[in-house]
Amino acid sequence: MSSRADATTVRPPRIVSIDALRGLVILLMLVDHSREFFFLHAQVADPMDLRTTAPALVATRLAAHLCAPVFVALTGLAAWLYAAPRGGPAAASAFLAKRGLFLVALEWTVVNFAWTFDITPATVFLQVIWAIGLSMIALAALVHLPRAALAAVGLVILLGHNLLDPVSIAPGQPGHDLWAILHDRGFIDLPWGGRARTSYPVLPWIGVIALGYAIGPWFARDVAPAWRRRRLLATGLAMLTGFVALRLVNGYGDPVPWQAGDDALVTALGFLNLTKYSPSADFLLLTLGLGAGLLAGLEALPRRPAAILAVFGGAPLFFYLLHLYLLHAGNRVVAAAIGKDGLVSVPAVGWLWLIAAAVAVPCWFACRRFAAAKRESDAWWLRYL
């Protein structure tokens, strides 16, 4: 079967599938952020300590591991889709640089305030929006490489960055701040006396966004959806096979080896209990492999259920900001109502899913309205949200 189809016969469900996958991981992120705000008594380590973390909490956290890798890869794919009809790498480079700088500034300001409700926090946490912004800036330079070279750079970073794990630069030594930004999660002293925590070291994410951009031509208008699905499934299967092989070797791929547990469930959870900060090769192979399979499946999903998820995925940054403020403000309101200082915690993991569902409903209507307003408006600043 030809990999190409007549452009006039190819409809754009692929765009719905991309937004639907974003929407799916956004909802998983919502559950995880509900945990961050409402399960304060049971914070988890990275990777998790299975001796002290309940299986339900482990499973909830593991589901959220899918979010950042899929979202960063789709950011690269979206950059290709934006640039392809506008002149290719030159258009992509300009868009990525401006958008990346905007996201970096947003992390330092609006996003950090959502987490802390403090205008002058002692610690500024540089998380996923920061990582996406810096990755976009890096991709602005990498898009000028031939596509094969870009894909090779992405794969080398994804599979090889754990070779740098033994490299450590202590605070105060030359290069510490740069190394904390690129590879080692750490603290950076700020000129005004505060400090920044690089929760998402950016080097592995540069590899992920490069791979997302490299698969962009699979989504060109003249590519047959069936051919694209086969490519996605084959890529996903290859990544999952690579994950299993590396994890079984247990010598490279993740800084923390897995061990057999007391029963099959604990052993399975241990096998999947991977390092996210910074994301190990195993972590990225597993999550991106699952993401590729999910994207192929969503392309085959009937349009209506996919479109429901796509409402979230069509306004991802708007949703990100909105849900953080709703979760934090909601917790503060509950705390004030019961006369408690600080934030409140719920007693069981199931409550986190209920809270996420309650927040998702108004967010869905808000995202739908925002997307419509964005389509109807000529305001330049709306393009950044």
VEXDREN-2710 file (C-alpha; in Angstrom, 1 decimal):
% VEXDREN-2710
k/r/px/py/pz
1/MET/0.0/0.0/0.0
2/SER/1.3/3.5/-0.8
3/SER/2.3/5.7/2.0
4/ARG/0.7/8.6/0.2
5/ALA/-2.9/9.5/-0.5
6/ASP/-4.5/12.2/-2.6
7/ALA/-4.5/15.4/-0.5
8/THR/-8.1/16.1/-1.4
9/THR/-9.2/12.8/0.1
10/VAL/-7.3/13.1/3.4
11/ARG/-9.4/14.7/6.1
12/PRO/-7.7/16.2/9.2
13/PRO/-8.7/13.7/11.9
14/ARG/-4.9/13.5/12.7
15/ILE/-5.2/17.0/14.2
16/VAL/-8.1/15.8/16.4
17/SER/-6.0/12.8/17.5
18/ILE/-3.0/15.0/18.4
19/ASP/-5.3/17.2/20.5
20/ALA/-7.0/14.2/22.0
21/LEU/-3.7/12.7/23.1
22/ARG/-2.8/16.0/24.7
23/GLY/-6.2/16.1/26.3
24/LEU/-5.7/12.6/27.7
25/VAL/-2.3/13.4/29.3
26/ILE/-3.6/16.7/30.5
27/LEU/-6.3/14.8/32.5
28/LEU/-3.7/12.5/34.0
29/MET/-1.6/15.6/34.9
30/LEU/-4.7/17.0/36.6
31/VAL/-4.9/13.9/38.8
32/ASP/-1.2/14.2/39.7
33/HIS/-1.5/17.9/40.5
34/SER/-4.5/17.1/42.7
35/ARG/-2.1/14.8/44.5
36/GLU/0.4/17.6/44.9
37/PHE/-2.2/20.0/46.5
38/PHE/-4.4/17.5/48.3
39/PHE/-2.2/14.6/49.4
40/LEU/0.5/16.5/51.3
41/HIS/0.9/13.9/54.0
42/ALA/2.2/11.3/51.5
43/GLN/4.7/13.0/49.2
44/VAL/6.6/10.6/47.0
45/ALA/10.2/10.3/46.2
46/ASP/11.7/9.9/42.7
47/PRO/11.7/7.0/42.0
48/MET/9.2/6.0/44.7
49/ASP/10.0/4.0/47.8
50/LEU/7.8/0.9/47.3
51/ARG/8.3/-0.1/51.0
52/THR/6.5/3.0/52.2
53/THR/4.2/4.0/49.3
54/ALA/0.8/2.4/49.0
55/PRO/0.2/0.5/45.7
56/ALA/-2.8/2.8/44.8
57/LEU/-0.6/5.9/45.2
58/VAL/2.2/4.2/43.2
59/ALA/-0.2/3.4/40.3
60/THR/-1.6/7.0/40.3
61/ARG/1.9/8.4/40.1
62/LEU/3.0/6.0/37.4
63/ALA/0.0/7.0/35.3
64/ALA/1.1/10.6/35.5
65/HIS/4.6/9.7/34.2
66/LEU/3.1/9.6/30.7
67/CYS/2.3/13.4/30.8
68/ALA/5.6/15.3/30.3
69/PRO/7.3/13.1/27.7
70/VAL/4.1/12.9/25.5
71/PHE/3.5/16.6/25.9
72/VAL/7.1/17.6/25.0
73/ALA/7.1/15.2/22.0
74/LEU/3.8/16.7/20.8
75/THR/5.3/20.2/21.2
76/GLY/8.0/19.2/18.7
77/LEU/5.4/17.7/16.3
78/ALA/3.2/20.8/16.6
79/ALA/6.2/23.0/15.7
80/TRP/6.6/21.0/12.4
81/LEU/2.9/21.3/11.7
82/TYR/3.0/25.1/12.3
83/ALA/6.1/25.6/10.1
84/ALA/5.4/23.2/7.2
85/PRO/3.0/25.5/5.4
86/ARG/4.9/28.6/6.4
87/GLY/8.3/27.9/4.9
88/GLY/9.8/25.1/7.0
89/PRO/12.8/25.5/9.3
90/ALA/13.1/29.3/9.1
91/ALA/9.4/29.7/10.2
92/ALA/9.8/27.0/12.8
93/SER/13.0/28.6/14.2
94/ALA/11.5/32.0/14.7
95/PHE/8.3/30.6/16.2
96/LEU/10.2/28.3/18.6
97/ALA/12.5/30.9/19.8
98/LYS/9.8/33.5/20.7
99/ARG/7.4/30.9/22.1
100/GLY/10.2/29.3/24.2
101/LEU/11.3/32.7/25.7
102/PHE/7.6/33.4/26.6
103/LEU/7.3/30.0/28.4
104/VAL/10.5/30.5/30.3
105/ALA/9.2/33.9/31.5
106/LEU/5.8/32.4/32.3
107/GLU/7.3/29.7/34.5
108/TRP/9.2/32.3/36.6
109/THR/6.1/34.4/37.1
110/VAL/2.5/33.2/36.6
111/VAL/3.2/29.5/37.0
112/ASN/5.3/29.9/40.2
113/PHE/2.7/32.1/41.7
114/ALA/0.0/29.5/41.0
115/TRP/2.0/27.0/43.1
116/THR/2.9/29.3/46.0
117/PHE/0.5/32.2/46.0
118/ASP/3.6/34.1/47.1
119/ILE/5.0/37.1/45.0
120/THR/8.5/36.7/46.5
121/PRO/9.0/33.0/47.2
122/ALA/12.2/31.8/48.8
123/THR/12.5/29.1/46.1
124/VAL/11.4/29.4/42.5
125/PHE/10.6/25.9/41.1
126/LEU/11.6/25.5/37.4
127/GLN/9.3/22.8/36.2
128/VAL/7.7/21.5/33.0
129/ILE/6.8/24.8/31.4
130/TRP/10.4/26.0/31.9
131/ALA/11.7/22.7/30.4
132/ILE/9.4/23.0/27.4
133/GLY/10.5/26.6/26.8
134/LEU/14.2/25.9/26.9
135/SER/13.7/22.8/24.7
136/MET/11.9/25.0/22.2
137/ILE/14.8/27.4/22.2
138/ALA/17.2/24.6/21.6
139/LEU/15.0/23.1/18.8
140/ALA/15.0/26.6/17.2
141/ALA/18.6/25.9/16.3
142/LEU/18.4/22.1/15.7
143/VAL/15.6/22.4/13.0
144/HIS/18.2/23.7/10.5
145/LEU/19.8/20.2/10.6
146/PRO/18.8/17.6/8.0
147/ARG/15.9/15.6/9.3
148/ALA/17.9/12.4/9.6
149/ALA/20.6/14.3/11.6
150/LEU/17.9/15.8/13.8
151/ALA/16.4/12.4/14.6
152/ALA/19.9/11.0/15.3
153/VAL/20.6/13.9/17.8
154/GLY/17.3/13.1/19.5
155/LEU/18.0/9.4/19.8
156/VAL/21.6/9.9/21.0
157/ILE/20.3/12.2/23.7
158/LEU/17.4/10.0/24.7
159/LEU/19.5/6.8/24.9
160/GLY/22.9/8.2/25.9
161/HIS/22.3/11.0/28.4
162/ASN/22.5/8.6/31.3
163/LEU/26.2/8.1/30.5
164/LEU/26.6/11.6/32.0
165/ASP/25.2/10.5/35.4
166/PRO/28.6/10.1/37.0
167/VAL/29.4/13.8/36.2
168/SER/28.6/15.9/39.2
169/ILE/29.5/19.6/39.8
170/ALA/29.2/20.8/43.4
171/PRO/27.5/24.1/44.3
172/GLY/30.0/26.9/44.0
173/GLN/32.1/25.2/41.4
174/PRO/32.4/26.6/37.9
175/GLY/29.7/25.2/35.7
176/HIS/27.4/24.1/38.5
177/ASP/24.5/26.3/37.4
178/LEU/24.7/25.2/33.8
179/TRP/24.9/21.6/34.8
180/ALA/21.9/21.9/37.1
181/ILE/19.9/23.4/34.2
182/LEU/21.1/20.7/31.7
183/HIS/21.3/17.4/33.6
184/ASP/21.4/17.4/37.4
185/ARG/18.4/18.5/39.5
186/GLY/19.7/21.1/41.9
187/PHE/19.6/24.6/43.3
188/ILE/20.8/27.8/41.8
189/ASP/21.5/30.8/43.9
190/LEU/19.8/34.0/42.7
191/PRO/21.2/37.5/42.9
192/TRP/18.4/38.8/45.2
193/GLY/19.1/36.1/47.9
194/GLY/16.5/33.5/46.8
195/ARG/17.2/30.3/44.9
196/ALA/15.8/28.3/41.9
197/ARG/15.2/24.6/41.9
198/THR/15.8/23.0/38.5
199/SER/13.1/20.3/38.9
200/TYR/13.2/19.5/35.2
201/PRO/16.8/19.4/33.9
202/VAL/16.4/20.1/30.2
203/LEU/18.9/18.0/28.3
204/PRO/16.8/14.8/27.9
205/TRP/13.8/16.9/27.0
206/ILE/15.7/18.5/24.1
207/GLY/16.1/14.9/22.7
208/VAL/12.4/14.3/23.1
209/ILE/11.3/17.5/21.4
210/ALA/13.8/16.9/18.5
211/LEU/12.2/13.4/17.9
212/GLY/8.7/15.0/18.0
213/TYR/9.7/17.4/15.3
214/ALA/11.5/14.7/13.2
215/ILE/8.3/12.7/12.9
216/GLY/6.4/15.7/11.7
217/PRO/6.3/14.6/8.0
218/TRP/4.3/11.5/9.0
219/PHE/1.5/14.0/9.5
220/ALA/1.7/15.8/6.2
221/ARG/-1.5/16.2/4.3
222/ASP/-0.6/13.7/1.6
223/VAL/0.3/10.9/4.0
224/ALA/-2.3/8.1/4.3
225/PRO/-3.6/7.7/7.9
226/ALA/-3.3/3.9/7.8
227/TRP/0.4/4.2/6.9
228/ARG/1.0/6.7/9.6
229/ARG/-0.7/4.4/12.2
230/ARG/1.6/1.6/11.2
231/ARG/4.6/3.8/11.6
232/LEU/3.4/4.9/15.0
233/LEU/2.7/1.4/16.2
234/ALA/6.0/0.1/14.9
235/THR/7.8/3.0/16.6
236/GLY/5.9/2.4/19.9
237/LEU/6.6/-1.3/19.8
238/ALA/10.4/-0.7/19.1
239/MET/10.6/1.7/22.1
240/LEU/8.7/-0.6/24.4
241/THR/10.9/-3.5/23.4
242/GLY/14.0/-1.4/24.0
243/PHE/12.7/-0.5/27.4
244/VAL/12.1/-4.1/28.4
245/ALA/15.5/-5.1/27.2
246/LEU/17.3/-2.3/29.0
247/ARG/15.3/-2.8/32.2
248/LEU/16.0/-6.6/32.2
249/VAL/19.7/-6.0/31.8
250/ASN/19.4/-3.7/34.9
251/GLY/22.8/-2.2/34.4
252/TYR/22.1/0.9/32.2
253/GLY/19.0/2.9/31.4
254/ASP/18.0/4.0/34.9
255/PRO/20.1/5.2/37.8
256/VAL/18.1/3.0/40.2
257/PRO/18.1/-0.8/39.5
258/TRP/14.8/-2.7/40.1
259/GLN/14.5/-5.6/42.4
260/ALA/12.0/-8.4/42.8
261/GLY/9.4/-7.8/45.4
262/ASP/7.5/-10.0/47.9
263/ASP/4.7/-10.6/45.3
264/ALA/4.0/-10.2/41.6
265/LEU/2.3/-6.8/42.1
266/VAL/5.3/-5.3/43.9
267/THR/7.7/-6.8/41.4
268/ALA/5.7/-5.3/38.5
269/LEU/5.5/-1.9/40.2
270/GLY/9.2/-2.0/40.9
271/PHE/10.0/-2.8/37.2
272/LEU/8.0/0.3/36.2
273/ASN/9.2/2.5/39.0
274/LEU/11.5/4.7/37.0
275/THR/13.5/7.9/37.5
276/LYS/11.7/11.1/36.2
277/TYR/14.1/13.8/37.4
278/SER/15.9/13.9/35.1
279/PRO/14.1/11.4/32.9
280/SER/16.1/8.2/32.4
281/ALA/16.4/6.5/29.1
282/ASP/14.1/3.7/30.4
283/PHE/11.6/6.3/31.5
284/LEU/11.5/7.9/28.1
285/LEU/11.4/4.6/26.1
286/LEU/8.4/3.4/28.1
287/THR/6.4/6.6/28.1
288/LEU/7.1/7.6/24.5
289/GLY/6.5/4.1/23.4
290/LEU/3.1/4.1/25.1
291/GLY/2.4/7.6/23.7
292/ALA/3.1/6.5/20.1
293/GLY/0.7/3.6/20.6
294/LEU/-2.0/5.8/22.1
295/LEU/-1.7/8.3/19.3
296/ALA/-2.2/5.5/16.7
297/GLY/-5.2/4.3/18.7
298/LEU/-6.7/7.8/18.9
299/GLU/-6.5/8.2/15.2
300/ALA/-8.7/5.1/14.8
301/LEU/-11.1/6.3/17.6
302/PRO/-14.5/7.6/16.5
303/ARG/-14.5/11.3/16.0
304/ARG/-16.9/12.2/18.8
305/PRO/-15.1/10.7/21.8
306/ALA/-11.8/12.0/20.4
307/ALA/-13.2/15.4/20.0
308/ILE/-14.3/15.5/23.7
309/LEU/-10.7/14.9/24.7
310/ALA/-9.4/17.3/22.1
311/VAL/-11.2/20.2/23.8
312/PHE/-8.6/20.0/26.6
313/GLY/-5.8/19.5/24.1
314/GLY/-6.8/22.4/21.9
315/ALA/-6.0/24.9/24.7
316/PRO/-3.3/23.2/26.7
317/LEU/-1.5/26.2/28.2
318/PHE/-4.7/27.9/29.1
319/PHE/-5.8/24.7/30.8
320/TYR/-2.4/24.4/32.6
321/LEU/-2.7/27.8/34.2
322/LEU/-6.4/27.5/34.9
323/HIS/-6.2/24.1/36.7
324/LEU/-3.3/25.1/38.9
325/TYR/-5.2/28.2/40.1
326/LEU/-8.4/26.3/40.6
327/LEU/-6.7/23.5/42.6
328/HIS/-4.7/25.9/44.8
329/ALA/-7.6/28.3/45.4
330/GLY/-10.0/25.5/46.0
331/ASN/-7.8/24.0/48.7
332/ARG/-7.4/27.4/50.3
333/VAL/-11.2/27.9/50.4
334/VAL/-11.8/24.5/52.0
335/ALA/-9.0/25.2/54.5
336/ALA/-10.6/28.5/55.4
337/ALA/-14.0/27.0/55.7
338/ILE/-12.8/24.4/58.3
339/GLY/-10.6/26.9/60.1
340/LYS/-7.3/25.3/59.1
341/ASP/-4.1/27.1/58.4
342/GLY/-2.3/26.1/55.2
343/LEU/-3.6/23.4/52.9
344/VAL/-5.8/20.4/53.6
345/SER/-5.2/16.8/52.7
346/VAL/-7.7/14.1/51.7
347/PRO/-7.6/10.7/53.4
348/ALA/-7.4/8.4/50.4
349/VAL/-6.1/8.2/46.8
350/GLY/-9.6/7.8/45.4
351/TRP/-10.4/11.3/46.5
352/LEU/-7.7/12.6/44.2
353/TRP/-9.5/11.2/41.2
354/LEU/-12.8/12.7/42.4
355/ILE/-11.2/16.1/42.8
356/ALA/-9.7/15.9/39.4
357/ALA/-13.0/15.0/37.8
358/ALA/-14.7/17.9/39.6
359/VAL/-12.1/20.4/38.3
360/ALA/-12.1/18.9/34.8
361/VAL/-15.7/19.7/34.1
362/PRO/-15.5/23.5/34.4
363/CYS/-12.1/23.4/32.7
364/TRP/-13.6/21.6/29.7
365/PHE/-16.2/24.4/29.2
366/ALA/-13.7/27.1/29.8
367/CYS/-11.2/25.5/27.3
368/ARG/-14.0/25.2/24.7
369/ARG/-14.9/28.9/25.1
370/PHE/-11.3/30.0/25.1
371/ALA/-10.5/28.1/21.9
372/ALA/-13.5/29.7/20.2
373/ALA/-12.5/33.1/21.3
374/LYS/-9.0/32.5/20.1
375/ARG/-10.2/31.5/16.7
376/GLU/-12.4/34.6/16.4
377/SER/-9.8/37.1/17.7
378/ASP/-7.0/38.8/15.9
379/ALA/-5.1/39.6/19.1
380/TRP/-1.5/38.7/18.7
381/TRP/-1.0/37.7/22.3
382/LEU/-3.7/35.0/22.2
383/ARG/-1.4/33.0/19.9
384/TYR/0.9/32.4/22.9
385/LEU/-1.8/30.9/25.1
END
